[in-house]
Amino acid sequence: MEQLSFDMKINNELKLEDILNLLKEKVNSMELDEKVEAINSIKEALTEVSPFEEPVDCVRWIKADKVKANEYNPNKVASTEMKLLHTSIKLDGYTQPIVAYKLENGEYEVVDGFHRNRIGKEYKDINKRIHGYLPIVVLDKPLDERIGSTIRHNRARGTHQIRSMSEIVLDLAKAGWTDEEICKKIGMELDEVIKLKQITGLKEAFQNHEFSKSWEEFESKYYD
């Protein structure tokens, strides 16, 4: 009992610097995979006490074979730009994490960073350097938000493609999304949605479309 009290006293007197040194010594003695798992756990624990609730507050390293591309990303990059991205990551490292959802099977689906994901997998020099892992930031949102998140990220950079976007809007319309939901969740104006529906040339795109009598009626309904 006396020994326990003595140990507790020592622990209470440890400074943050001492704790960090002990932690680094412990982690440094581990094998690679165990070390990465420990680092991820430490980051997650620190996030619990962090004053920041942003996803970027916790960047995890995830094995590349557990990271999957989604099937609805309309963002395309030419081979020349891929080479430039490879050069950037080769010289400067990963300065931006890949944004993803965690799936029920333990894998991760890319929301943003599809090409950073490819670089880490397809270029042997990068894959070797990052030990077959990828830097991941996890979004915690419902299943039906995935497409919207991907499109918002792409549109924010101006990299979405019109043709692919029209197909996505058609898919959302077929899935029962109203014009209001499409506008709000993927950051579009009503006229954009209508134009993309028209591009498809399919009447199914308008199955849930509500034709307003005026723009004022639409704005009053959706934005007031």
BADRENTOR-478465 format. One record per atom (N, C-alpha, C): x, y, z; residue in one letter. Coordinates in steps of 0.001 Angstrom, whole numbers, padded with zeros to 6 digits, always signed. Example, Ala and Ser with C-alpha at 12.3 -4.5 7.8 and 13.67 -1.06 7.14 Angstrom:
+013190-005690+007800A+012300-004500+007800A+013200-003300+007800A+012850-002250+007080S+013670-001060+007140S+012900+000030+007870S
END
This chain:
+000838-001200+000000M+000000+000000+000000M+000871+001248+000000M+001956+001204+000800E+002862+002345+000860E+003550+002547-000490E+003913+001396-001143Q+004560+001481-002450Q+003627+002103-003482Q+002329+001723-003411L+001336+002264-004332L+001201+003763-004164L+001129+004214-002922S+001012+005644-002646S+002241+006401-003149S+003401+005764-002990F+004642+006394-003441F+004647+006540-004960F+004201+005474-005658D+004154+005524-007121D+003179+006577-007603D+002036+006686-006934M+001039+007682-007307M+001588+009085-007111M+002343+009273-006039K+002918+010582-005768K+003890+010977-006871K+004707+009992-007293I+005670+010262-008364I+004937+010632-009654I+003881+009863-009957N+003122+010122-011173N+002478+011498-011152N+001980+011887-009999N+001341+013203-009868N+002343+014341-010025N+003592+014047-009726E+004608+015080-009799E+005287+015134-011176E+004940+014171-012044L+005527+014164-013377L+005076+015398-014159L+006004+016014-014818K+005686+017146-015672K+005250+016636-017037K+004568+017498-017788L+004110+017125-019117L+005288+016686-019987L+006400+017371-019849E+007589+017026-020631E+008063+015615-020310E+008002+015237-019030D+008414+013894-018616D+007470+012838-019197D+006175+013139-019164I+005173+012211-019706I+005398+012010-021199I+005662+013105-021920L+005895+013029-023360L+007151+012214-023672L+008194+012397-022874N+009422+011636-023088N+009202+010146-022857N+008441+009811-021818L+008122+008409-021550L+007292+007818-022685L+006362+008623-023168L+005483+008179-024256L+006297+007935-025532L+007190+008856-025863K+008015+008696-027058K+008919+007475-026937K+009466+007266-025756E+010333+006108-025536E+009558+004800-025725E+008335+004778-025216K+007497+003586-025332K+007135+003312-026794K+006673+004347-027490V+006250+004178-028887V+007434+003823-029778V+008578+004411-029506N+009760+004182-030325N+010258+002748-030253N+009905+002040-029203S+010350+000651-029029S+009463-000347-029767S+008388+000120-030379M+007420-000761-031038M+007804-001035-032489M+007262-002131-033031E+007388-002426-034452E+006470-001469-035229E+006678-001392-036546L+006004-000383-037364L+004489-000364-037192L+003813-001474-037459D+002345-001486-037412D+001822-001163-036021D+002480-001697-035003E+002074-001409-033624E+002301+000060-033302E+003396+000596-033826K+003719+002009-033595K+002650+002910-034214K+002245+002607-035466V+001228+003410-036144V-000099+003329-035391V-000452+002137-034932E-001696+001972-034172E-001661+002786-032883E-000515+002783-032232A-000361+003550-030991A-000469+005051-031254A+000177+005508-032326I+000134+006937-032676I-001299+007361-032974I-002040+006527-033716N-003444+006833-033991N-004253+006908-032703N-004003+005985-031791S-004733+005969-030511S-004437+007219-029689S-003189+007639-029711I-002800+008846-028969I-003498+010070-029549I-003529+010155-030877K-004205+011278-031530K-005693+011298-031182K-006324+010120-031210E-007752+010036-030893E-008012+010445-029449E-007114+010046-028540A-007267+010412-027131A-007122+011917-026933A-006168+012516-027631L-005971+013964-027525L-007148+014726-028112L-007759+014169-029167T-008921+014813-029781T-010082+014904-028799T-010181+013925-027903E-011268+013924-026917E-011184+015118-025975E-009984+015641-025756V-009822+016789-024841V-009492+018076-025599V-009464+017989-026921S-009135+019163-027725S-010307+020143-027761S-010015+021445-027776P-011087+022437-027903P-011619+022554-029329P-010962+021859-030279F-011357+021928-031685F-012167+020693-032067F-013278+020929-032737E-014142+019831-033163E-014043+019578-034667E-013023+020133-035300E-012854+019979-036733E-012255+018603-037053E-012672+017965-038150P-012112+016662-038523P-010592+016674-038651P-010026+017783-039142V-008588+017869-039372V-007796+017831-038062V-008465+017938-036934D-007793+017886-035642D-007207+016501-035380D-007687+015493-036133C-007183+014133-035911C-006921+013451-037253C-005676+013480-037687V-005276+012814-038924V-004699+011448-038566V-005337+010399-039048R-004889+009033-038766R-004118+008471-039962R-003231+007524-039689W-002547+006794-040753W-003232+005444-040907W-003795+005214-042106I-004564+004000-042384I-003892+003222-043515I-003869+001895-043418K-003276+001077-044472K-003991+001339-045798K-003193+001520-046851A-003734+001922-048148A-004757+000949-048701A-004599-000342-048417D-005546-001317-048973D-006913-001258-048304D-007035-000470-047245K-008325-000287-046581K-009041+000979-047054K-008383+001734-047945V-008954+002990-048441V-009465+002766-049858V-010761+002976-050073K-011401+002704-051362K-011925+003992-051985K-011837+004062-053308A-012406+005204-054036A-013917+005039-054113A-014642+006148-054140N-016085+006064-054338N-016384+006000-055830N-017622+005708-056175E-018001+005537-057576E-018710+006761-058157E-018758+007853-057385Y-019536+009000-057836Y-018720+010294-057833Y-017402+010166-057883N-016565+011367-057885N-016407+011895-059306N-016968+013068-059633P-016873+013619-060988P-015594+014391-061245P-014683+014407-060296N-013443+015154-060424N-012427+014341-061231N-011933+014919-062333K-010961+014232-063174K-009673+015050-063237K-008545+014348-063232V-007249+015020-063331V-006480+014416-064493V-005929+015264-065371A-005168+014799-066522A-003859+014164-066065A-003266+013348-066928S-002032+012645-066577S-000915+013620-066217S-000862+014766-066915T+000163+015767-066617T+000004+016297-065198T-001236+016549-064800E-001499+017052-063450E-001205+015991-062395E-001445+014732-062746M-001107+013647-061826M+000401+013605-061594M+001164+013814-062660K+002622+013826-062526K+003078+014992-061647K+002399+016132-061816L+002743+017294-060989L+002395+017032-059525L+001254+016367-059303L+000859+016036-057933L+001862+015073-057318L+002320+014107-058118H+003337+013169-057636H+004613+013909-057251H+005029+014837-058106T+006231+015621-057817T+006062+016437-056542T+004877+017028-056389S+004597+017827-055196S+004699+016980-053931S+004060+015812-053948I+004084+014938-052770I+005489+014366-052556I+006196+014110-053654K+007552+013584-053546K+008487+014587-052877K+008352+015858-053240L+009274+016878-052739L+008810+017514-051426L+007500+017702-051284D+006974+018408-050104D+006270+017495-049112D+006002+016243-049526G+005273+015336-048646G+003772+015570-048722G+003021+014782-047987Y+001571+014975-047918Y+001275+016170-047022Y+000825+017255-047618T+000471+018451-046838T-001035+018525-046597T-001795+017663-047284Q-003244+017594-047098Q-003654+016136-046916Q-004455+015836-045920P-004909+014451-045740P-006009+014107-046727P-006311+012840-046826I-007434+012363-047625I-008670+012354-046726I-009777+012879-047224V-011016+012926-046449V-011834+011673-046774V-012323+010985-045755A-013023+009724-046002A-014096+009460-044941A-015014+008555-045284Y-015963+007997-044326Y-015459+006633-043903Y-015711+006246-042670K-015401+004886-042244K-016634+004024-042471K-016456+002936-043199L-017557+002036-043521L-017732+000992-042431L-018866+000312-042453E-019170-000682-041433E-018201-001858-041464E-017622-002135-042625N-016686-003266-042735N-015259-002906-042316N-015076-001675-041799G-013758-001263-041326G-012910-000576-042380G-013403-000544-043626E-012684+000150-044684E-013094+001629-044715E-012396+002399-045571Y-012658+003832-045661Y-012970+004199-047103Y-013998+005011-047301E-014399+005448-048636E-014030+006914-048809E-013298+007206-049884V-012775+008558-050116V-013892+009545-050436V-013890+010661-049759V-014786+011777-050038V-014039+012831-050855V-012833+013124-050435D-012004+014114-051122D-010546+013654-051029D-009821+013792-052131G-008429+013366-052137G-008211+012087-052915G-009104+011845-053885F-009024+010628-054689F-007655+010490-055356F-007103+011588-055828H-005824+011520-056539H-004640+011449-055573H-004767+012042-054396R-003744+011844-053363R-003736+010383-052928R-004923+009789-052932N-005068+008374-052626N-004338+007528-053688N-004512+007876-054960R-003874+007133-056057R-002348+007257-056009R-001881+008459-055720I-000433+008677-055668I+000197+007765-054618I-000439+007683-053462G+000096+006866-052374G+000073+005379-052662G-000798+004964-053566K-000916+003546-053904K-000119+003166-055149K-000144+004017-056168E+000371+003644-057483E+001833+004024-057715E+002336+004975-056969Y+003729+005383-057148Y+004583+004719-056064Y+005457+003817-056504K+006194+002978-055567K+007076+003773-054615K+007657+004879-055114D+008542+005661-054247D+007770+006268-053076D+006548+006751-053356I+005725+007344-052292I+005193+006249-051371I+004706+005173-051968N+004158+004064-051175N+005193+003513-050206N+006421+003395-050676K+007494+002882-049816K+007802+003862-048695K+007824+005145-049041R+008172+006164-048049R+007156+006243-046915R+005858+006051-047256I+004817+006146-046227I+004399+004756-045731I+005252+003758-046026H+005099+002415-045459H+003750+001763-045779H+003167+002123-046943G+001900+001504-047328G+000693+002058-046593G+000850+003199-045935Y-000248+003850-045225Y-000660+005123-045975Y-001813+005675-045603L-002288+006946-046147L-002805+007818-045011L-002602+009151-045096P-003119+010057-044059P-004608+010323-044291P-005410+010001-043291I-006861+010066-043440I-007494+010954-042374I-008436+011791-042815V-009317+012519-041905V-010705+011926-042088V-011360+011591-040993V-012644+010886-041073V-013809+011841-040844V-014779+011820-041769L-016027+012558-041600L-017047+011637-040953L-017720+012128-039959D-018735+011332-039272D-020108+011887-039628D-020678+011370-040733K-021975+011837-041205K-022801+010655-041691K-024112+010832-041819P-024974+009741-042297P-024620+009300-043707P-025047+008100-044070L-024759+007506-045363L-025188+008394-046529L-026358+009019-046422D-026875+009789-047550D-026146+011116-047755D-025184+011417-046892E-024427+012664-047035E-023156+012471-047854E-022798+011249-048200R-021505+010998-048840R-021365+011687-050187R-022383+011528-051039I-022309+012144-052366I-022220+013655-052232I-023049+014222-051356G-023042+015671-051155G-021686+016176-050695G-021038+015451-049780S-019726+015869-049280S-018688+015868-050387S-018690+014816-051202T-017728+014731-052303T-017912+015886-053274T-019158+016160-053642I-019428+017220-054613I-019085+018589-054037I-019402+018823-052766R-019071+020115-052154R-017564+020344-052165R-016793+019317-051868H-015335+019462-051897H-014850+019787-053307H-015386+019072-054284N-014965+019313-055672N-015371+020697-056155N-016610+021099-055869R-017109+022396-056326R-016338+023539-055672R-015899+023332-054445A-015145+024373-053752A-013828+024674-054469A-013304+023667-055174R-012069+023860-055930R-012330+024101-057405R-013603+024021-057817G-013940+024229-059215G-013490+023101-060108G-013476+021861-059583T-012947+020745-060358T-014014+019738-060775T-015283+020047-060507H-016329+019113-060911H-016554+019193-062416H-017072+018124-063005Q-017336+018092-064437Q-018834+018112-064697Q-019253+018910-065682I-020669+019093-065960I-021367+017789-066304I-020782+017001-067203R-021449+015775-067621R-021640+014821-066447R-020586+014615-065676S-020686+013723-064530S-021668+014262-063502S-021663+015574-063322M-022575+016181-062364M-024023+015959-062782M-024301+016031-064091S-025672+015818-064555S-026114+014395-064258S-025194+013450-064383E-025525+012055-064095E-025779+011860-062604E-025015+012574-061786I-025211+012470-060340I-026554+013068-059935I-026895+014226-060501V-028188+014841-060205V-029324+013903-060622V-029147+013232-061761L-030153+012267-062202L-030281+011126-061197L-029157+010619-060729D-029185+009534-059741D-029880+009969-058462D-029597+011208-058030L-030221+011716-056808L-031724+011876-056992L-032127+012350-058178A-033554+012500-058477A-034245+011143-058481A-033590+010153-059069K-034145+008803-059088K-034242+008216-057675K-033312+008632-056808A-033302+008141-055429A-034349+008830-054575A-035070+009810-055168G-036143+010467-054443G-035795+011797-053835G-034584+012312-054129W-034212+013620-053594W-035037+014697-054271W-035538+015629-053502T-036269+016762-054068T-035270+017813-054548T-035762+018779-055315D-034896+019876-055751D-034305+020605-054549D-035111+020757-053513E-034648+021445-052310E-033457+020719-051701E-033554+019386-051588E-032469+018610-050991E-031219+018662-051843E-031373+018570-053155I-030220+018638-054054I-029532+019993-053927I-030316+021064-053933C-029762+022421-053823C-028968+022596-052537C-029541+022170-051432K-028924+022415-050128K-027734+021515-049862K-027842+020244-050247K-026808+019288-049868K-025585+019303-050769K-025723+019749-052014I-024537+019804-052864I-024204+021224-053299I-024820+022202-052633G-024438+023596-052815G-024728+024169-054176G-025910+023869-054709M-026287+024376-056027M-027464+025336-055936M-027603+026146-056988E-028782+026968-057144E-029801+026168-057949E-031064+026567-057852L-032121+025835-058547L-031893+025800-060054L-031457+026922-060634D-031270+026943-062081D-030162+025990-062526D-029135+025793-061669E-028083+024833-061982E-028639+023416-062026E-029460+023103-061026V-030045+021768-060959V-030916+021498-062180V-031728+022480-062551I-032619+022322-063709I-031811+022119-064984I-030736+022907-065164K-029905+022764-066356K-029268+021388-066431K-028801+020896-065291L-028184+019575-065269L-029207+018479-065542L-030428+018684-065068K-031488+017725-065367K-031794+017723-066860K-031776+018916-067447Q-032063+019025-068880Q-030985+018344-069713Q-029737+018396-069255I-028633+017783-069984I-028843+016281-070135I-029428+015659-069112T-029634+014216-069170T-030625+013841-070263T-031570+014738-070549G-032566+014466-071573G-033567+013396-071180G-033634+013113-069894L-034538+012057-069416L-035615+012641-068528L-036849+012255-068779K-037950+012801-067992K-037908+012333-066534K-037178+011215-066270E-037086+010738-064888E-036422+011769-063981E-035598+012623-064588A-034888+013632-063799A-035851+014615-063166A-037034+014769-063740F-037993+015747-063239F-039128+015108-062439F-038939+013830-062055Q-040030+013148-061374Q-040364+013749-060007Q-039364+014349-059334N-039608+014974-058032N-039498+016491-058092N-039462+017014-059297H-039306+018463-059475H-040624+019182-059233H-040569+020236-058428E-041743+021058-058171E-041596+022351-058961E-042496+022600-059866F-042419+023794-060697F-043050+024979-059977F-042202+025902-059539S-042681+027087-058821S-043263+028098-059803S-044205+028888-059343K-044812+029920-060175K-043875+031100-060367K-042972+031273-059450S-042048+032403-059561S-040794+032120-058748S-039731+032872-059044W-038508+032743-058259W-038748+033175-056817W-039628+034156-056645E-039917+034608-055290E-040521+033484-054458E-041373+032702-055086E-041998+031584-054375E-040948+030555-053975E-040004+030302-054894F-038942+029342-054594F-038074+029835-053452F-037649+031113-053540E-036787+031673-052486E-037499+031695-051154E-038799+032007-051173S-039571+032042-049941S-039670+030662-049327S-039815+029661-050175K-039992+028290-049693K-038687+027709-049151K-037566+027955-049843Y-036334+027250-049538Y-035318+028050-048709Y-035376+029380-048767Y-034315+030144-048160Y-034733+031096-047054Y-036019+031335-046881D-036431+032252-045805D-036251+031594-044452D
END
